[in-house]
Amino acid sequence: MTKEYLRSSLSNLLARIDKTNKYHNTFLDHILEAVINSVYYQVHAQNPKALGQYTKRYSIQSLSTGDAGRYTYTLTVSLVPMPDKRGGVRNIIDEEDTDIYFAPVTDQEIALMEESQATALTTSSPMVAYFAPRSTYIELMGLTVTELYHTFSFDLLVAFTSLSDSDEVPLPYGKNTEILKMALEILGVVPPKDLLDNNSDVK
């Protein structure tokens, strides 16, 4: 299901309830984003690793240089904020050295590693690099200068409002109707009869 189709489905349901057509597409997109994010949170609560199947992959051929020992990838999309250290960055792959494992870290952990010089003492195999999701970029640490110019793939959980209209919206199977119903509830309107659970009154 594309972003445009999902929005149109919601808009068509609203047209049957509100003849004035007062809801702008941008407004509907933000409502749908809030609902879809809540669905992702449910998935995360059950199994954080399962979020990987709802990501989009972005590849770059080099990283930008930041502070000493730190490199950055500037985000071109907004990410879904998740409650764990990975945030909306569910996986990172060095396409030229797949033995590198990217571990998420917090600011406190970064400070502790820098003070203890942990990265300089690490000789583990496979090699461990670190990343920290930010609001507009991803910060990476523990890479060599040579690795800086490798091709990296980022599996990102992209916010609904950052998708183009033709993009597929990755949703858990069978959640389409539930998402539309939740969006109608947020808008404060009564779902049409064909979206109501008529079995709920059956004794």
LUMBA-792254 format. One record per atom (N, C-alpha, C): residue number from 1; atom name; x, y, z. Coordinates in Angstrom, 3 decimals, always signed. Layout:
BEGIN
guvex	koltor	px	py	pz
NUM	CA	X	Y	Z
...
***
This chain:
BEGIN
guvex	koltor	px	py	pz
1	N	+0.849	-1.192	+0.000
1	CA	+0.000	+0.000	+0.000
1	C	+0.889	+1.249	+0.000
2	N	+0.646	+2.149	-0.929
2	CA	+1.449	+3.367	-1.013
2	C	+0.950	+4.419	-0.030
3	N	+1.784	+5.408	+0.199
3	CA	+1.399	+6.515	+1.078
3	C	+0.155	+7.219	+0.534
4	N	+0.131	+7.479	-0.773
4	CA	-1.005	+8.173	-1.374
4	C	-2.288	+7.363	-1.219
5	N	-2.198	+6.048	-1.401
5	CA	-3.391	+5.200	-1.293
5	C	-3.931	+5.191	+0.131
6	N	-3.037	+5.119	+1.115
6	CA	-3.467	+5.102	+2.509
6	C	-4.131	+6.424	+2.880
7	N	-3.533	+7.534	+2.450
7	CA	-4.129	+8.844	+2.720
7	C	-5.490	+8.983	+2.035
8	N	-5.571	+8.533	+0.774
8	CA	-6.825	+8.616	+0.028
8	C	-7.920	+7.771	+0.686
9	N	-7.532	+6.617	+1.214
9	CA	-8.495	+5.757	+1.899
9	C	-9.091	+6.475	+3.101
10	N	-8.237	+7.158	+3.860
10	CA	-8.718	+7.908	+5.017
10	C	-9.577	+9.083	+4.567
11	N	-9.133	+9.794	+3.535
11	CA	-9.871	+10.949	+3.028
11	C	-11.252	+10.547	+2.524
12	N	-11.333	+9.410	+1.850
12	CA	-12.624	+8.943	+1.326
12	C	-13.582	+8.570	+2.449
13	N	-13.047	+7.994	+3.523
13	CA	-13.898	+7.671	+4.673
13	C	-14.415	+8.939	+5.330
14	N	-13.551	+9.956	+5.407
14	CA	-13.967	+11.230	+5.997
14	C	-15.029	+11.913	+5.142
15	N	-14.931	+11.750	+3.827
15	CA	-15.897	+12.378	+2.914
15	C	-17.304	+11.856	+3.158
16	N	-17.410	+10.623	+3.656
16	CA	-18.712	+10.041	+3.931
16	C	-19.288	+10.547	+5.244
17	N	-18.420	+11.175	+6.053
17	CA	-18.846	+11.658	+7.362
17	C	-18.945	+13.180	+7.385
18	N	-17.936	+13.829	+6.819
18	CA	-17.853	+15.282	+6.829
18	C	-17.856	+15.784	+5.391
19	N	-18.954	+16.377	+4.974
19	CA	-19.117	+16.825	+3.585
19	C	-18.308	+18.085	+3.265
20	N	-17.771	+18.745	+4.278
20	CA	-17.066	+20.002	+4.029
20	C	-15.640	+19.795	+3.537
21	N	-15.110	+18.579	+3.681
21	CA	-13.755	+18.264	+3.227
21	C	-12.732	+19.245	+3.803
22	N	-12.759	+19.396	+5.134
22	CA	-11.937	+20.412	+5.794
22	C	-10.529	+19.928	+6.141
23	N	-10.268	+18.635	+5.951
23	CA	-8.980	+18.088	+6.364
23	C	-7.970	+18.144	+5.226
24	N	-6.888	+18.901	+5.443
24	CA	-5.836	+19.039	+4.434
24	C	-4.960	+17.792	+4.433
25	N	-4.369	+17.488	+3.263
25	CA	-3.531	+16.284	+3.143
25	C	-2.383	+16.264	+4.144
26	N	-1.741	+17.427	+4.355
26	CA	-0.631	+17.490	+5.294
26	C	-1.077	+17.124	+6.699
27	N	-2.263	+17.605	+7.062
27	CA	-2.814	+17.292	+8.378
27	C	-3.099	+15.797	+8.502
28	N	-3.684	+15.218	+7.464
28	CA	-3.978	+13.785	+7.473
28	C	-2.695	+12.961	+7.552
29	N	-1.650	+13.425	+6.873
29	CA	-0.361	+12.714	+6.914
29	C	+0.177	+12.640	+8.343
30	N	+0.054	+13.737	+9.086
30	CA	+0.560	+13.749	+10.461
30	C	-0.294	+12.863	+11.367
31	N	-1.591	+12.809	+11.108
31	CA	-2.455	+11.907	+11.872
31	C	-2.066	+10.462	+11.601
32	N	-1.880	+10.126	+10.329
32	CA	-1.491	+8.761	+9.967
32	C	-0.116	+8.415	+10.529
33	N	+0.790	+9.386	+10.533
33	CA	+2.124	+9.138	+11.083
33	C	+2.034	+8.777	+12.568
34	N	+1.217	+9.508	+13.313
34	CA	+1.067	+9.223	+14.742
34	C	+0.518	+7.816	+14.971
35	N	-0.441	+7.425	+14.133
35	CA	-1.043	+6.100	+14.273
35	C	-0.037	+5.008	+13.900
36	N	+0.645	+5.186	+12.776
36	CA	+1.615	+4.181	+12.319
36	C	+2.759	+4.054	+13.315
37	N	+3.199	+5.179	+13.887
37	CA	+4.249	+5.116	+14.906
37	C	+3.806	+4.266	+16.089
38	N	+2.539	+4.405	+16.492
38	CA	+2.043	+3.618	+17.622
38	C	+2.038	+2.131	+17.286
39	N	+1.790	+1.796	+16.007
39	CA	+1.834	+0.399	+15.576
39	C	+3.271	-0.126	+15.647
40	N	+4.229	+0.708	+15.234
40	CA	+5.636	+0.313	+15.332
40	C	+6.044	+0.116	+16.797
41	N	+5.530	+0.958	+17.693
41	CA	+5.838	+0.812	+19.112
41	C	+5.330	-0.538	+19.634
42	N	+4.145	-0.940	+19.154
42	CA	+3.591	-2.238	+19.565
42	C	+4.511	-3.380	+19.110
43	N	+4.996	-3.269	+17.867
43	CA	+5.914	-4.285	+17.340
43	C	+7.187	-4.312	+18.178
44	N	+7.706	-3.129	+18.499
44	CA	+8.940	-3.030	+19.282
44	C	+8.760	-3.670	+20.659
45	N	+7.602	-3.461	+21.280
45	CA	+7.346	-4.006	+22.611
45	C	+7.355	-5.536	+22.594
46	N	+6.922	-6.115	+21.465
46	CA	+6.874	-7.572	+21.351
46	C	+8.221	-8.164	+20.937
47	N	+8.889	-7.495	+19.979
47	CA	+10.167	-7.994	+19.483
47	C	+10.886	-6.881	+18.726
48	N	+11.828	-6.184	+19.367
48	CA	+12.517	-5.065	+18.709
48	C	+13.163	-5.432	+17.376
49	N	+13.684	-6.658	+17.259
49	CA	+14.344	-7.063	+16.021
49	C	+13.372	-7.132	+14.850
50	N	+12.083	-7.321	+15.140
50	CA	+11.082	-7.429	+14.079
50	C	+10.896	-6.120	+13.324
51	N	+11.345	-5.004	+13.902
51	CA	+11.206	-3.710	+13.223
51	C	+12.022	-3.655	+11.940
52	N	+13.023	-4.525	+11.820
52	CA	+13.855	-4.523	+10.627
52	C	+13.093	-4.747	+9.350
53	N	+11.951	-5.436	+9.417
53	CA	+11.190	-5.709	+8.202
53	C	+10.349	-4.514	+7.751
54	N	+10.349	-3.438	+8.534
54	CA	+9.584	-2.246	+8.161
54	C	+10.493	-1.066	+7.821
55	N	+11.773	-1.345	+7.591
55	CA	+12.727	-0.279	+7.292
55	C	+12.899	-0.089	+5.785
56	N	+13.520	+1.041	+5.441
56	CA	+13.934	+1.308	+4.067
56	C	+15.457	+1.450	+4.078
57	N	+16.111	+0.919	+3.050
57	CA	+17.577	+0.923	+3.006
57	C	+18.105	+2.104	+2.183
58	N	+19.051	+2.813	+2.767
58	CA	+19.716	+3.935	+2.107
58	C	+21.218	+3.642	+2.085
59	N	+21.856	+3.872	+0.939
59	CA	+23.282	+3.593	+0.800
59	C	+24.047	+4.866	+0.450
60	N	+25.243	+5.015	+1.044
60	CA	+26.133	+6.129	+0.719
60	C	+27.533	+5.574	+0.520
61	N	+28.372	+6.330	-0.175
61	CA	+29.713	+5.850	-0.514
61	C	+30.811	+6.464	+0.343
62	N	+30.487	+7.411	+1.179
62	CA	+31.481	+7.953	+2.108
62	C	+30.760	+8.707	+3.214
63	N	+31.444	+8.880	+4.337
63	CA	+30.892	+9.600	+5.475
63	C	+31.540	+10.973	+5.582
64	N	+30.856	+11.888	+6.234
64	CA	+31.416	+13.219	+6.481
64	C	+32.205	+13.198	+7.778
65	N	+33.243	+14.013	+7.837
65	CA	+34.075	+14.082	+9.039
65	C	+33.479	+15.051	+10.028
66	N	+33.347	+14.601	+11.288
66	CA	+32.833	+15.455	+12.349
66	C	+33.925	+15.784	+13.344
67	N	+33.622	+15.636	+14.643
67	CA	+34.635	+15.847	+15.668
67	C	+35.695	+14.751	+15.570
68	N	+36.782	+14.914	+16.297
68	CA	+37.887	+13.958	+16.244
68	C	+37.398	+12.531	+16.507
69	N	+37.664	+11.677	+15.526
69	CA	+37.272	+10.288	+15.681
69	C	+35.805	+10.003	+15.422
70	N	+35.071	+11.016	+15.026
70	CA	+33.641	+10.838	+14.778
70	C	+33.319	+11.202	+13.330
71	N	+32.386	+10.459	+12.770
71	CA	+31.959	+10.694	+11.395
71	C	+30.440	+10.753	+11.350
72	N	+29.896	+11.423	+10.342
72	CA	+28.453	+11.615	+10.315
72	C	+27.845	+11.262	+8.964
73	N	+26.606	+10.835	+9.023
73	CA	+25.772	+10.647	+7.837
73	C	+24.560	+11.546	+8.024
74	N	+24.426	+12.557	+7.171
74	CA	+23.312	+13.492	+7.287
74	C	+22.037	+12.849	+6.739
75	N	+21.016	+12.833	+7.554
75	CA	+19.755	+12.207	+7.173
75	C	+19.003	+13.059	+6.154
76	N	+18.421	+12.410	+5.169
76	CA	+17.571	+13.095	+4.186
76	C	+16.099	+12.865	+4.493
77	N	+15.818	+12.078	+5.518
77	CA	+14.448	+11.789	+5.935
77	C	+14.363	+11.882	+7.451
78	N	+13.147	+12.011	+7.965
78	CA	+12.924	+11.971	+9.410
78	C	+12.703	+10.516	+9.831
79	N	+13.155	+10.181	+11.020
79	CA	+13.045	+8.816	+11.499
79	C	+11.968	+8.687	+12.569
80	N	+11.446	+7.483	+12.700
80	CA	+10.491	+7.198	+13.768
80	C	+11.287	+7.088	+15.071
81	N	+10.960	+7.893	+16.085
81	CA	+11.701	+7.815	+17.355
81	C	+11.288	+6.574	+18.143
82	N	+12.224	+5.672	+18.361
82	CA	+11.945	+4.460	+19.112
82	C	+12.614	+4.541	+20.492
83	N	+12.114	+3.793	+21.476
83	CA	+12.591	+3.941	+22.861
83	C	+13.926	+3.276	+23.185
84	N	+14.545	+2.591	+22.222
84	CA	+15.837	+1.976	+22.503
84	C	+16.974	+2.799	+21.895
85	N	+18.212	+2.347	+22.091
85	CA	+19.370	+3.119	+21.637
85	C	+19.482	+3.189	+20.118
86	N	+18.900	+2.235	+19.432
86	CA	+18.954	+2.248	+17.965
86	C	+18.052	+3.332	+17.375
87	N	+17.011	+3.718	+18.085
87	CA	+16.086	+4.701	+17.555
87	C	+15.514	+4.235	+16.230
88	N	+15.530	+5.120	+15.241
88	CA	+15.028	+4.760	+13.919
88	C	+16.079	+4.123	+13.026
89	N	+17.298	+3.915	+13.558
89	CA	+18.378	+3.277	+12.802
89	C	+18.463	+1.820	+13.254
90	N	+17.842	+0.927	+12.497
90	CA	+17.742	-0.454	+12.971
90	C	+18.963	-1.302	+12.621
91	N	+19.725	-0.879	+11.602
91	CA	+20.929	-1.649	+11.249
91	C	+21.831	-0.816	+10.344
92	N	+23.139	-1.056	+10.458
92	CA	+24.128	-0.428	+9.572
92	C	+25.057	-1.526	+9.063
93	N	+25.341	-1.500	+7.773
93	CA	+26.205	-2.505	+7.160
93	C	+27.312	-1.813	+6.370
94	N	+28.542	-2.227	+6.598
94	CA	+29.665	-1.809	+5.752
94	C	+29.722	-2.816	+4.608
95	N	+29.340	-2.391	+3.407
95	CA	+29.222	-3.317	+2.280
95	C	+30.570	-3.900	+1.853
96	N	+31.665	-3.244	+2.237
96	CA	+32.994	-3.725	+1.853
96	C	+33.707	-4.487	+2.969
97	N	+33.106	-4.491	+4.139
97	CA	+33.669	-5.253	+5.258
97	C	+32.516	-5.643	+6.179
98	N	+31.862	-6.719	+5.840
98	CA	+30.665	-7.133	+6.583
98	C	+30.995	-7.725	+7.958
99	N	+32.296	-7.825	+8.284
99	CA	+32.682	-8.302	+9.614
99	C	+32.556	-7.207	+10.675
100	N	+32.370	-5.961	+10.240
100	CA	+32.224	-4.875	+11.204
100	C	+30.821	-4.911	+11.790
101	N	+30.738	-4.916	+13.119
101	CA	+29.448	-4.875	+13.808
101	C	+29.234	-3.477	+14.358
102	N	+28.074	-2.877	+14.045
102	CA	+27.763	-1.530	+14.512
102	C	+26.844	-1.604	+15.729
103	N	+27.357	-1.125	+16.858
103	CA	+26.605	-1.167	+18.113
103	C	+26.105	+0.232	+18.477
104	N	+24.829	+0.347	+18.869
104	CA	+24.302	+1.658	+19.262
104	C	+24.805	+2.056	+20.639
105	N	+25.064	+3.350	+20.828
105	CA	+25.559	+3.847	+22.118
105	C	+24.854	+5.151	+22.478
106	N	+24.831	+5.456	+23.768
106	CA	+24.296	+6.716	+24.258
106	C	+25.422	+7.735	+24.397
107	N	+25.069	+8.997	+24.638
107	CA	+26.081	+10.036	+24.841
107	C	+26.953	+9.720	+26.048
108	N	+26.355	+9.176	+27.101
108	CA	+27.123	+8.828	+28.294
108	C	+28.135	+7.728	+27.990
109	N	+27.723	+6.749	+27.205
109	CA	+28.638	+5.669	+26.838
109	C	+29.760	+6.181	+25.945
110	N	+29.439	+7.126	+25.062
110	CA	+30.483	+7.730	+24.216
110	C	+31.523	+8.418	+25.077
111	N	+31.059	+9.195	+26.057
111	CA	+31.981	+9.919	+26.941
111	C	+32.860	+8.944	+27.724
112	N	+32.267	+7.869	+28.204
112	CA	+33.040	+6.885	+28.964
112	C	+34.093	+6.208	+28.088
113	N	+33.726	+5.889	+26.833
113	CA	+34.674	+5.245	+25.925
113	C	+35.837	+6.163	+25.598
114	N	+35.528	+7.455	+25.385
114	CA	+36.587	+8.405	+25.048
114	C	+37.542	+8.618	+26.233
115	N	+36.989	+8.679	+27.436
115	CA	+37.823	+8.886	+28.613
115	C	+38.683	+7.661	+28.921
116	N	+38.130	+6.483	+28.647
116	CA	+38.867	+5.259	+28.962
116	C	+39.724	+4.768	+27.800
117	N	+39.577	+5.446	+26.632
117	CA	+40.302	+5.037	+25.416
117	C	+39.968	+3.595	+25.030
118	N	+38.718	+3.229	+25.247
118	CA	+38.293	+1.852	+25.000
118	C	+38.444	+1.463	+23.541
119	N	+38.146	+2.390	+22.626
119	CA	+38.218	+2.052	+21.205
119	C	+39.648	+1.748	+20.773
120	N	+40.618	+2.426	+21.383
120	CA	+42.018	+2.190	+21.021
120	C	+42.509	+0.833	+21.535
121	N	+41.877	+0.348	+22.581
121	CA	+42.297	-0.913	+23.175
121	C	+41.529	-2.114	+22.636
122	N	+40.461	-1.854	+21.859
122	CA	+39.618	-2.937	+21.363
122	C	+40.301	-3.662	+20.208
123	N	+40.447	-4.957	+20.364
123	CA	+41.054	-5.783	+19.308
123	C	+40.129	-6.941	+18.946
124	N	+38.843	-6.753	+19.194
124	CA	+37.889	-7.837	+18.974
124	C	+37.729	-8.120	+17.487
125	N	+37.373	-9.345	+17.187
125	CA	+37.086	-9.744	+15.817
125	C	+35.772	-10.539	+15.834
126	N	+34.733	-10.129	+15.122
126	CA	+34.746	-9.011	+14.172
126	C	+34.900	-7.652	+14.860
127	N	+35.324	-6.692	+14.092
127	CA	+35.534	-5.347	+14.615
127	C	+34.202	-4.733	+15.030
128	N	+34.248	-3.934	+16.098
128	CA	+33.056	-3.256	+16.588
128	C	+33.195	-1.753	+16.359
129	N	+32.206	-1.180	+15.701
129	CA	+32.112	+0.274	+15.551
129	C	+30.849	+0.710	+16.283
130	N	+30.688	+2.001	+16.469
130	CA	+29.575	+2.494	+17.286
130	C	+28.810	+3.584	+16.539
131	N	+27.528	+3.703	+16.848
131	CA	+26.737	+4.770	+16.229
131	C	+25.721	+5.310	+17.230
132	N	+25.368	+6.580	+17.016
132	CA	+24.374	+7.248	+17.850
132	C	+23.433	+8.037	+16.950
133	N	+22.147	+7.684	+16.916
133	CA	+21.185	+8.423	+16.097
133	C	+20.933	+9.816	+16.668
134	N	+20.951	+10.820	+15.805
134	CA	+20.614	+12.193	+16.185
134	C	+19.356	+12.604	+15.416
135	N	+18.885	+13.814	+15.662
135	CA	+17.654	+14.252	+15.009
135	C	+17.822	+14.457	+13.497
136	N	+19.004	+14.927	+13.070
136	CA	+19.216	+15.207	+11.651
136	C	+20.384	+14.428	+11.043
137	N	+21.082	+13.636	+11.846
137	CA	+22.219	+12.880	+11.322
137	C	+22.486	+11.668	+12.212
138	N	+23.342	+10.778	+11.707
138	CA	+23.793	+9.619	+12.476
138	C	+25.286	+9.786	+12.719
139	N	+25.707	+9.679	+13.959
139	CA	+27.116	+9.836	+14.309
139	C	+27.744	+8.451	+14.459
140	N	+28.899	+8.244	+13.822
140	CA	+29.593	+6.961	+13.877
140	C	+30.986	+7.135	+14.451
141	N	+31.425	+6.143	+15.209
141	CA	+32.736	+6.180	+15.854
141	C	+33.407	+4.820	+15.727
142	N	+34.744	+4.813	+15.841
142	CA	+35.487	+3.559	+15.839
142	C	+35.863	+3.052	+14.466
143	N	+35.706	+3.892	+13.443
143	CA	+36.077	+3.505	+12.080
143	C	+37.472	+4.026	+11.735
144	N	+38.162	+3.336	+10.843
144	CA	+39.470	+3.795	+10.379
144	C	+39.278	+4.790	+9.235
145	N	+40.338	+5.492	+8.883
145	CA	+40.266	+6.454	+7.781
145	C	+39.913	+5.757	+6.474
146	N	+40.442	+4.559	+6.273
146	CA	+40.130	+3.796	+5.055
146	C	+38.653	+3.440	+4.999
147	N	+38.114	+3.009	+6.120
147	CA	+36.698	+2.610	+6.178
147	C	+35.767	+3.789	+5.968
148	N	+36.262	+4.963	+6.203
148	CA	+35.467	+6.173	+6.026
148	C	+34.913	+6.276	+4.605
149	N	+35.648	+5.720	+3.635
149	CA	+35.255	+5.836	+2.225
149	C	+34.593	+4.562	+1.695
150	N	+34.226	+3.659	+2.584
150	CA	+33.488	+2.474	+2.174
150	C	+32.038	+2.837	+1.854
151	N	+31.329	+1.900	+1.244
151	CA	+29.893	+2.058	+1.004
151	C	+29.139	+1.504	+2.201
152	N	+28.279	+2.330	+2.776
152	CA	+27.506	+1.925	+3.947
152	C	+26.019	+1.869	+3.604
153	N	+25.349	+0.882	+4.164
153	CA	+23.902	+0.767	+4.016
153	C	+23.245	+0.985	+5.376
154	N	+22.240	+1.848	+5.391
154	CA	+21.521	+2.152	+6.623
154	C	+20.078	+1.667	+6.476
155	N	+19.631	+0.814	+7.397
155	CA	+18.240	+0.374	+7.425
155	C	+17.488	+1.287	+8.377
156	N	+16.675	+2.189	+7.808
156	CA	+16.041	+3.243	+8.593
156	C	+14.531	+3.047	+8.683
157	N	+13.997	+3.319	+9.866
157	CA	+12.559	+3.312	+10.080
157	C	+12.077	+4.734	+9.792
158	N	+11.564	+4.921	+8.582
158	CA	+11.282	+6.267	+8.075
158	C	+9.892	+6.743	+8.487
159	N	+9.823	+7.986	+8.932
159	CA	+8.542	+8.578	+9.320
159	C	+7.629	+8.704	+8.102
160	N	+6.330	+8.513	+8.313
160	CA	+5.345	+8.547	+7.234
160	C	+5.403	+9.853	+6.454
161	N	+5.588	+10.975	+7.136
161	CA	+5.593	+12.277	+6.466
161	C	+6.824	+12.468	+5.578
162	N	+7.863	+11.650	+5.749
162	CA	+9.065	+11.763	+4.915
162	C	+9.000	+10.901	+3.660
163	N	+7.999	+10.041	+3.577
163	CA	+7.848	+9.196	+2.396
163	C	+7.252	+9.991	+1.247
164	N	+7.595	+9.621	+0.021
164	CA	+6.943	+10.221	-1.140
164	C	+5.610	+9.516	-1.354
165	N	+4.716	+10.140	-2.103
165	CA	+3.374	+9.574	-2.299
165	C	+3.408	+8.191	-2.939
166	N	+4.426	+7.917	-3.743
166	CA	+4.497	+6.632	-4.442
166	C	+5.227	+5.556	-3.639
167	N	+5.798	+5.928	-2.485
167	CA	+6.517	+4.957	-1.661
167	C	+5.551	+3.975	-1.004
168	N	+5.986	+2.729	-0.907
168	CA	+5.220	+1.735	-0.167
168	C	+5.370	+2.004	+1.329
169	N	+4.264	+1.898	+2.051
169	CA	+4.294	+2.077	+3.504
169	C	+4.403	+0.696	+4.144
170	N	+5.545	+0.390	+4.777
170	CA	+5.708	-0.942	+5.370
170	C	+4.884	-1.080	+6.642
171	N	+3.867	-1.924	+6.595
171	CA	+2.970	-2.099	+7.733
171	C	+2.857	-3.578	+8.096
172	N	+2.625	-3.875	+9.366
172	CA	+2.362	-5.268	+9.752
172	C	+1.129	-5.788	+9.020
173	N	+1.133	-7.060	+8.708
173	CA	+0.039	-7.671	+7.945
173	C	-1.296	-7.488	+8.669
174	N	-2.309	-7.055	+7.914
174	CA	-3.659	-6.951	+8.444
174	C	-3.945	-5.718	+9.281
175	N	-2.994	-4.748	+9.329
175	CA	-3.179	-3.569	+10.172
175	C	-3.820	-2.393	+9.444
176	N	-4.072	-2.522	+8.143
176	CA	-4.575	-1.387	+7.367
176	C	-5.878	-0.827	+7.943
177	N	-6.854	-1.714	+8.168
177	CA	-8.157	-1.270	+8.665
177	C	-8.032	-0.692	+10.070
178	N	-7.215	-1.318	+10.902
178	CA	-7.028	-0.825	+12.271
178	C	-6.419	+0.570	+12.264
179	N	-5.466	+0.808	+11.354
179	CA	-4.828	+2.123	+11.263
179	C	-5.842	+3.189	+10.862
180	N	-6.705	+2.876	+9.890
180	CA	-7.724	+3.835	+9.464
180	C	-8.714	+4.116	+10.592
181	N	-9.099	+3.083	+11.306
181	CA	-10.039	+3.257	+12.425
181	C	-9.428	+4.123	+13.514
182	N	-8.149	+3.874	+13.839
182	CA	-7.470	+4.674	+14.865
182	C	-7.350	+6.132	+14.437
183	N	-7.091	+6.353	+13.140
183	CA	-6.985	+7.728	+12.630
183	C	-8.324	+8.448	+12.768
184	N	-9.421	+7.761	+12.473
184	CA	-10.750	+8.361	+12.610
184	C	-11.043	+8.696	+14.062
185	N	-10.595	+7.841	+14.970
185	CA	-10.813	+8.092	+16.392
185	C	-10.048	+9.330	+16.852
186	N	-8.823	+9.497	+16.361
186	CA	-8.040	+10.690	+16.706
186	C	-8.726	+11.953	+16.196
187	N	-9.300	+11.853	+15.000
187	CA	-9.994	+13.000	+14.402
187	C	-11.332	+13.275	+15.081
188	N	-11.751	+12.366	+15.962
188	CA	-12.984	+12.580	+16.715
188	C	-14.249	+12.318	+15.945
189	N	-14.161	+11.454	+14.940
189	CA	-15.357	+11.125	+14.170
189	C	-15.701	+9.655	+14.386
190	N	-16.947	+9.296	+14.108
190	CA	-17.409	+7.924	+14.289
190	C	-17.051	+7.122	+13.049
191	N	-16.370	+5.978	+13.203
191	CA	-16.028	+5.164	+12.031
191	C	-17.272	+4.700	+11.291
192	N	-17.217	+4.615	+9.965
192	CA	-18.340	+4.092	+9.187
192	C	-18.683	+2.674	+9.637
193	N	-19.896	+2.210	+9.342
193	CA	-20.358	+0.908	+9.806
193	C	-19.470	-0.232	+9.334
194	N	-18.923	-0.089	+8.135
194	CA	-18.109	-1.196	+7.629
194	C	-16.733	-1.265	+8.286
195	N	-16.405	-0.283	+9.153
195	CA	-15.153	-0.341	+9.909
195	C	-15.388	-0.693	+11.371
196	N	-16.680	-0.754	+11.781
196	CA	-16.982	-1.102	+13.155
196	C	-16.893	-2.607	+13.353
197	N	-16.526	-3.012	+14.564
197	CA	-16.457	-4.419	+14.917
197	C	-17.819	-4.860	+15.441
198	N	-18.667	-5.332	+14.534
198	CA	-20.015	-5.712	+14.929
198	C	-20.038	-6.939	+15.811
199	N	-18.961	-7.696	+15.817
199	CA	-18.909	-8.915	+16.641
199	C	-18.685	-8.602	+18.109
200	N	-18.311	-7.329	+18.395
200	CA	-17.999	-6.974	+19.776
200	C	-19.217	-7.026	+20.678
201	N	-20.432	-6.938	+20.086
201	CA	-21.665	-6.954	+20.879
201	C	-22.271	-8.328	+20.987
202	N	-21.626	-9.285	+20.289
202	CA	-22.186	-10.639	+20.312
202	C	-21.825	-11.313	+21.617
203	N	-22.812	-11.788	+22.327
203	CA	-22.592	-12.464	+23.612
203	C	-22.253	-13.933	+23.387
***
